Amino acid sequence: MSYWTHEYLLRTWGGPMIQAEFLRDVMKPFFVPRVFSGFNLFLDKPQLLPDAVDLIARECKSKRAFIVTDEYAVRFAPKVMSPYEKRHGISFDTWAKARPDAPIDTVKDCAEQIKRFKPDLIFALGGGSAMDTAKAAWLLYEHPDVKLEILSPLVPLNLRHKAKLVAIPTTSGTGSEVSGVAVISFPDGVKLPVAGALPEFVPDFALLDPNLTVGMPPELTAGTGADALAHAIDGFMAPKSDEINQAIAQKTIQMIFEWLPRAYADGGDIMPRMKMQQAAMMAGIPLANAGSGISHALGHTIGGLFHIHHGVMVLLFIPYELQAYSKVTDRFLGLCDMLGVRDVDSDPNSLSNLIAKIRDFMASLNLPVSLMDAGVAFEALEKHMDMILEQTPTDPAFYFGWYDLTREQLKDIFLCAYEGKLLDMQSETWR
């Protein structure tokens, strides 16, 4: 199947144009939704002053709203619907078939249900896959003839003629509630980011209620937290990242190192849940506004092919991203200073200390540091290697790196990642 990422001009010129410093400084757009965070976002009774329910209900002229969710998060739908029904007379329809990695067939099914109900407000309730499904289905609701696989990111999406979007995360990792991208998976294993010339997929509202994340099992807490940490590191390291995005990313990394172990240890402790929900949202801001890194290109390919949790995969490749980028930038030293692992006499030692810090953190959460630990068989990796090496450079995250890695360098990363070995930066491959 042909995808927009295979288009020659985008592959050849997209990255350099995106990263060009003179273009970055000519205009610095910074898109975020209206964010509400707290424990009182779904009150059945009106307050003294207008609250989130009132502000969102104003966008629902037809009094019809639609909830996109999954079989787990649908349990929270009554809580979401109740204040809008009781205070503003809004009626709801619910579709609860979102699946991990947002398969294209479920997106189309969701869009058909939305078209039948004709809402002017769409609530995306769940994790990243539910929110990505809602975004893509929203686009097909507004423009039924769009082909997502070939939709160029240079073309405006032209949304919000029929509906607006409210994102309500029930996990703490993807940051999709503040991002302008939907990641959709296709039958051949490709995970494709879909976006437009402007970040129109950025939801109009993001509602962060930590009660919706209480009780997440430890492995999901770790996986989604890993996703948030990878986003923050990517958002800090991306060439396009400016001082605003770097500041948010640094604070986010600090929060995750402090609060994720506590959320992992006790799923019922509300304070770590609140802090991690906020950190995941914050991590999504630099990711959305500055771009990701090669960890996402690598993670998308392997995760999509072997059906491994997205957050687990992208964090697994962060050490290799840091090593590869160290050839051309010393920005990682800022992270070393922040985490207290800087060796003032040696940048390479500082990098080694940083990677060890991240991997120790991963180990404390029982996250794999190698593809072997993640359950990938070497025979399967070898069998699919050609496809992997062809697909990875077409991932849009590849465009956001400091330079284009060669096929040999990519293969070296995948082979080292199988056993968790670090790259030999003095080898002929990396000179």
C-alpha positions as CSV (number, residue, x, y, z in Angstrom):
1,M,0.0,0.0,0.0
2,S,1.2,3.5,-0.8
3,Y,1.2,6.1,2.0
4,W,1.8,9.9,2.1
5,T,5.1,9.3,3.9
6,H,6.4,7.6,0.7
7,E,6.0,10.8,-1.4
8,Y,9.4,11.8,-2.8
9,L,9.4,15.6,-2.1
10,L,8.2,15.1,1.5
11,R,10.9,12.5,2.2
12,T,13.6,14.5,0.5
13,W,12.8,18.1,1.5
14,G,10.3,17.7,4.4
15,G,12.8,17.2,7.2
16,P,15.2,20.0,6.2
17,M,12.4,22.4,5.7
18,I,10.8,21.5,9.1
19,Q,14.1,21.8,10.9
20,A,15.4,25.0,9.2
21,E,16.2,27.4,12.0
22,F,15.4,30.5,9.9
23,L,11.9,29.2,9.3
24,R,11.5,28.2,12.9
25,D,12.3,31.7,14.1
26,V,10.1,33.4,11.5
27,M,7.0,32.1,13.1
28,K,6.7,30.0,16.3
29,P,3.1,28.6,16.5
30,F,2.2,27.2,19.9
31,F,-1.1,25.3,19.9
32,V,-2.8,23.9,23.0
33,P,-6.4,23.2,23.8
34,R,-8.3,24.8,26.7
35,V,-7.2,22.5,29.6
36,F,-9.1,21.8,32.8
37,S,-7.5,19.7,35.5
38,G,-9.1,18.7,38.7
39,F,-11.6,16.6,40.6
40,N,-14.8,18.6,39.9
41,L,-15.0,18.6,36.1
42,F,-18.3,16.6,35.9
43,L,-20.6,18.2,38.5
44,D,-24.4,17.6,38.1
45,K,-25.2,20.9,39.7
46,P,-24.3,24.3,38.2
47,Q,-21.7,26.4,40.1
48,L,-21.6,30.1,41.0
49,L,-19.5,30.8,38.0
50,P,-19.5,29.0,34.6
51,D,-17.4,25.9,34.7
52,A,-16.0,23.5,32.1
53,V,-19.4,21.9,31.6
54,D,-21.0,25.3,30.8
55,L,-18.2,26.3,28.5
56,I,-18.2,23.1,26.5
57,A,-22.0,22.9,26.4
58,R,-22.1,26.2,24.6
59,E,-20.4,24.5,21.6
60,C,-23.3,22.0,21.3
61,K,-26.0,23.9,19.5
62,S,-27.9,20.8,18.3
63,K,-28.0,19.3,21.8
64,R,-26.4,16.1,20.3
65,A,-23.0,14.8,21.5
66,F,-21.1,11.6,20.7
67,I,-18.7,9.7,22.8
68,V,-15.9,7.7,21.2
69,T,-14.4,5.2,23.7
70,D,-13.3,1.6,24.3
71,E,-14.6,-1.4,26.1
72,Y,-12.7,-0.4,29.3
73,A,-13.2,3.4,29.4
74,V,-16.9,3.1,28.5
75,R,-17.5,2.6,32.3
76,F,-16.8,6.3,32.7
77,A,-19.3,7.5,30.0
78,P,-22.2,7.9,32.5
79,K,-20.1,10.2,34.6
80,V,-19.2,12.3,31.6
81,M,-22.7,12.4,30.2
82,S,-24.5,13.2,33.4
83,P,-23.9,16.9,33.9
84,Y,-24.5,17.7,30.2
85,E,-27.7,15.8,30.2
86,K,-29.0,17.3,33.5
87,R,-27.8,20.8,33.2
88,H,-28.0,21.4,29.4
89,G,-30.4,18.8,28.0
90,I,-27.8,17.3,25.7
91,S,-28.5,13.8,24.4
92,F,-25.6,11.3,23.7
93,D,-24.8,8.4,21.6
94,T,-21.8,6.2,22.5
95,W,-19.5,4.0,20.4
96,A,-17.2,1.8,22.5
97,K,-15.2,-0.2,19.9
98,A,-11.9,1.6,19.9
99,R,-9.0,-0.8,19.8
100,P,-5.3,-0.5,20.5
101,D,-3.3,1.2,17.7
102,A,-6.5,2.7,16.2
103,P,-7.0,0.3,13.2
104,I,-8.3,1.9,10.1
105,D,-11.4,-0.4,10.0
106,T,-12.5,0.7,13.4
107,V,-12.0,4.3,12.5
108,K,-14.3,3.9,9.5
109,D,-16.9,2.1,11.6
110,C,-16.8,4.9,14.2
111,A,-17.2,7.6,11.5
112,E,-20.3,5.9,10.1
113,Q,-21.9,5.9,13.5
114,I,-21.1,9.5,14.0
115,K,-22.5,10.4,10.6
116,R,-25.8,8.7,11.5
117,F,-26.1,10.6,14.8
118,K,-24.9,14.0,13.4
119,P,-23.5,15.5,16.7
120,D,-21.8,18.8,16.9
121,L,-19.7,17.8,19.9
122,I,-17.5,14.7,20.0
123,F,-16.0,13.4,23.3
124,A,-12.9,11.3,23.0
125,L,-12.8,9.2,26.2
126,G,-10.0,6.8,26.8
127,G,-6.3,6.3,26.1
128,G,-4.3,7.4,23.1
129,S,-5.9,4.9,20.7
130,A,-9.4,6.0,21.6
131,M,-8.5,9.7,21.1
132,D,-6.7,8.9,17.8
133,T,-9.7,7.0,16.6
134,A,-12.0,9.9,17.5
135,K,-9.8,12.4,15.7
136,A,-9.6,10.3,12.5
137,A,-13.3,9.5,12.6
138,W,-14.1,13.2,13.2
139,L,-12.2,14.0,10.0
140,L,-14.1,11.4,8.0
141,Y,-17.4,12.7,9.5
142,E,-16.6,16.2,8.2
143,H,-15.0,15.0,4.9
144,P,-16.2,11.4,4.1
145,D,-14.1,11.2,0.9
146,V,-10.7,11.8,2.5
147,K,-8.2,8.9,2.2
148,L,-6.2,8.9,5.4
149,E,-3.3,6.9,4.0
150,I,-2.4,9.5,1.3
151,L,-3.6,12.7,3.1
152,S,-0.6,15.1,2.8
153,P,0.4,17.0,5.9
154,L,0.6,20.1,3.7
155,V,-3.1,20.1,3.1
156,P,-5.4,21.9,5.7
157,L,-7.9,19.5,7.2
158,N,-10.7,22.1,7.2
159,L,-12.4,20.9,10.4
160,R,-15.0,22.3,12.8
161,H,-17.7,22.9,10.3
162,K,-19.8,20.1,11.8
163,A,-18.3,19.4,15.3
164,K,-15.7,20.2,17.9
165,L,-13.6,17.8,19.9
166,V,-13.2,17.3,23.7
167,A,-10.5,14.9,24.9
168,I,-10.8,13.1,28.2
169,P,-7.7,10.9,28.9
170,T,-8.1,7.8,31.1
171,T,-4.4,6.9,30.9
172,S,-1.3,9.0,31.5
173,G,1.0,8.8,28.6
174,T,0.1,9.6,25.0
175,G,-0.5,13.3,25.3
176,S,-3.0,12.9,22.4
177,E,-5.3,15.3,24.3
178,V,-3.0,18.1,23.3
179,S,-1.5,16.9,20.1
180,G,-2.5,17.7,16.5
181,V,-1.7,14.2,15.2
182,A,-3.7,10.9,15.0
183,V,-1.7,7.7,14.7
184,I,-3.6,5.1,12.7
185,S,-2.6,1.5,11.9
186,F,-3.2,-0.3,8.7
187,P,-3.5,-4.0,7.9
188,D,0.1,-4.3,6.7
189,G,1.4,-3.3,10.1
190,V,2.2,0.3,9.3
191,K,1.4,2.9,12.0
192,L,0.8,6.2,10.2
193,P,0.6,9.6,11.8
194,V,-2.1,11.6,10.2
195,A,-2.2,15.4,10.4
196,G,-2.7,18.5,8.3
197,A,-0.9,21.7,7.4
198,L,-2.2,23.2,10.7
199,P,-2.6,21.3,13.9
200,E,-6.4,21.1,13.6
201,F,-6.5,17.8,15.4
202,V,-5.6,19.6,18.6
203,P,-8.8,19.2,20.6
204,D,-10.8,22.2,21.6
205,F,-10.9,21.1,25.2
206,A,-8.9,18.7,27.3
207,L,-10.4,17.5,30.6
208,L,-8.0,15.9,33.1
209,D,-9.7,14.1,35.9
210,P,-7.2,11.9,37.8
211,N,-10.1,9.7,39.2
212,L,-10.4,8.3,35.7
213,T,-6.9,6.8,35.9
214,V,-7.1,5.3,39.4
215,G,-6.8,1.6,39.3
216,M,-4.8,1.3,36.1
217,P,-2.8,-1.9,36.4
218,P,1.0,-1.5,37.1
219,E,2.1,-2.7,33.7
220,L,-0.2,-0.2,31.9
221,T,0.9,2.6,34.3
222,A,4.5,1.8,33.5
223,G,3.9,1.6,29.7
224,T,1.9,4.8,29.5
225,G,4.4,6.6,31.8
226,A,7.2,5.4,29.5
227,D,5.4,7.0,26.6
228,A,5.2,10.3,28.5
229,L,8.9,10.2,29.4
230,A,9.9,9.4,25.8
231,H,7.7,12.3,24.6
232,A,9.4,14.7,27.0
233,I,12.9,13.6,26.1
234,D,12.0,13.8,22.4
235,G,10.5,17.2,22.9
236,F,13.6,18.4,24.6
237,M,16.0,17.0,22.1
238,A,14.2,17.8,18.8
239,P,16.1,20.4,16.7
240,K,12.9,22.4,16.3
241,S,12.4,22.6,20.1
242,D,12.8,26.2,21.4
243,E,13.2,27.5,24.9
244,I,9.4,27.3,25.7
245,N,9.2,23.6,24.7
246,Q,12.5,22.7,26.4
247,A,11.4,24.3,29.6
248,I,8.1,22.3,29.6
249,A,10.0,19.1,28.7
250,Q,12.5,19.5,31.5
251,K,9.9,20.0,34.1
252,T,7.9,17.1,32.8
253,I,11.0,14.7,33.0
254,Q,11.5,15.8,36.6
255,M,7.8,15.0,37.4
256,I,7.9,11.6,35.8
257,F,11.0,10.5,37.6
258,E,9.4,11.6,40.9
259,W,5.8,10.5,40.5
260,L,5.7,7.5,38.1
261,P,7.3,5.0,40.6
262,R,4.7,6.0,43.1
263,A,1.8,5.6,40.7
264,Y,3.3,2.2,39.7
265,A,3.6,1.1,43.3
266,D,0.1,2.1,44.4
267,G,-2.6,2.4,41.7
268,G,-5.0,3.9,44.2
269,D,-2.8,6.8,45.4
270,I,-4.6,9.8,43.8
271,M,-1.8,12.4,44.1
272,P,0.7,10.4,41.8
273,R,-2.2,9.8,39.4
274,M,-2.9,13.5,39.2
275,K,0.7,14.4,38.7
276,M,1.3,11.8,36.1
277,Q,-1.9,12.9,34.2
278,Q,-0.6,16.4,34.2
279,A,2.9,15.3,33.2
280,A,1.6,13.3,30.3
281,M,-0.4,16.3,29.1
282,M,2.7,18.5,29.5
283,A,4.9,16.0,27.6
284,G,2.5,16.1,24.7
285,I,2.9,19.9,24.3
286,P,6.6,19.9,23.1
287,L,6.0,16.7,21.2
288,A,3.1,18.4,19.3
289,N,4.8,21.8,18.8
290,A,8.5,20.7,18.3
291,G,8.2,17.2,16.9
292,S,9.3,13.8,18.1
293,G,12.6,11.9,17.3
294,I,13.9,8.8,15.7
295,S,12.8,6.8,18.8
296,H,9.3,7.2,17.5
297,A,10.2,6.1,14.0
298,L,11.9,3.1,15.4
299,G,9.3,2.3,18.0
300,H,6.4,2.8,15.5
301,T,7.9,0.2,13.1
302,I,8.7,-2.4,15.7
303,G,5.6,-1.8,17.8
304,G,3.3,-1.9,14.9
305,L,4.8,-5.1,13.4
306,F,5.0,-7.1,16.7
307,H,2.0,-5.5,18.5
308,I,4.0,-4.2,21.5
309,H,2.8,-1.3,23.6
310,H,3.8,2.0,22.0
311,G,5.2,3.6,25.1
312,V,7.3,0.6,25.9
313,M,8.9,0.6,22.4
314,V,9.6,4.3,22.1
315,L,11.3,4.5,25.5
316,L,13.3,1.4,24.7
317,F,14.8,3.3,21.7
318,I,15.5,6.5,23.6
319,P,19.1,5.5,24.5
320,Y,19.9,4.8,20.9
321,E,18.4,8.1,19.9
322,L,20.6,9.9,22.4
323,Q,23.7,8.1,21.2
324,A,22.9,8.9,17.5
325,Y,22.2,12.6,18.2
326,S,25.4,12.9,20.3
327,K,27.3,12.9,17.0
328,V,26.0,16.4,16.2
329,T,24.7,18.0,19.4
330,D,25.5,18.2,23.1
331,R,22.0,19.2,24.1
332,F,21.7,16.0,26.1
333,L,24.1,17.6,28.7
334,G,21.1,19.7,29.9
335,L,19.4,16.5,30.8
336,C,22.5,15.3,32.6
337,D,22.7,18.4,34.7
338,M,19.0,18.2,35.5
339,L,19.2,14.6,36.6
340,G,22.5,15.0,38.4
341,V,24.6,12.6,36.2
342,R,26.9,15.1,34.5
343,D,30.6,14.3,34.3
344,V,32.2,17.7,33.9
345,D,35.4,16.2,32.5
346,S,33.8,13.9,29.9
347,D,30.8,14.4,27.6
348,P,30.8,10.7,26.6
349,N,30.8,9.7,30.3
350,S,27.9,12.1,30.8
351,L,26.0,10.4,28.0
352,S,26.7,7.0,29.5
353,N,25.5,8.1,32.9
354,L,22.3,9.5,31.4
355,I,21.5,6.3,29.6
356,A,22.2,4.3,32.7
357,K,19.9,6.6,34.7
358,I,17.1,6.1,32.2
359,R,17.6,2.3,32.0
360,D,17.8,1.9,35.8
361,F,14.5,3.8,35.9
362,M,13.0,1.5,33.2
363,A,14.2,-1.6,35.2
364,S,12.6,-0.3,38.3
365,L,9.3,-0.3,36.5
366,N,9.9,-3.8,34.9
367,L,10.1,-2.2,31.4
368,P,12.2,-4.1,28.9
369,V,15.5,-2.6,27.8
370,S,15.9,-5.0,24.8
371,L,13.7,-6.3,22.1
372,M,14.4,-9.8,23.3
373,D,13.0,-8.8,26.7
374,A,10.0,-7.4,25.0
375,G,9.2,-10.8,23.4
376,V,10.6,-10.2,19.9
377,A,12.1,-13.4,18.4
378,F,15.4,-12.9,16.6
379,E,14.2,-15.1,13.7
380,A,11.2,-12.8,13.3
381,L,13.4,-9.7,13.4
382,E,15.7,-11.1,10.8
383,K,12.8,-12.2,8.6
384,H,11.2,-8.7,8.6
385,M,14.5,-6.7,8.6
386,D,14.2,-5.5,5.0
387,M,10.7,-4.3,5.5
388,I,11.7,-2.6,8.8
389,L,14.6,-0.8,7.2
390,E,12.4,0.4,4.3
391,Q,9.5,1.5,6.6
392,T,11.4,3.3,9.3
393,P,12.8,6.2,7.2
394,T,9.3,6.9,5.9
395,D,7.9,7.5,9.3
396,P,7.3,11.3,9.8
397,A,9.2,11.1,13.2
398,F,12.3,10.4,11.1
399,Y,12.0,13.9,9.6
400,F,12.4,15.5,13.0
401,G,15.9,14.1,13.7
402,W,19.1,16.0,13.6
403,Y,20.2,14.1,10.5
404,D,19.1,11.1,8.3
405,L,20.5,7.8,9.5
406,T,21.8,5.4,6.9
407,R,20.4,2.0,6.3
408,E,23.5,0.5,7.9
409,Q,23.1,2.7,11.0
410,L,19.4,1.7,11.4
411,K,20.2,-1.9,11.1
412,D,22.9,-1.6,13.7
413,I,20.4,0.0,16.1
414,F,17.9,-2.7,15.6
415,L,20.5,-5.5,16.1
416,C,22.0,-3.9,19.2
417,A,18.5,-3.2,20.5
418,Y,17.6,-6.9,20.3
419,E,20.1,-7.7,23.1
420,G,20.0,-4.2,24.6
421,K,23.6,-3.5,23.7
422,L,24.6,0.1,23.2
423,L,26.0,1.4,19.9
424,D,29.8,1.4,19.3
425,M,30.0,5.1,18.3
426,Q,33.7,4.6,17.3
427,S,32.8,1.9,14.7
428,E,33.0,2.5,11.0
429,T,29.2,2.6,10.9
430,W,29.0,5.7,13.1
431,R,32.1,7.7,12.1
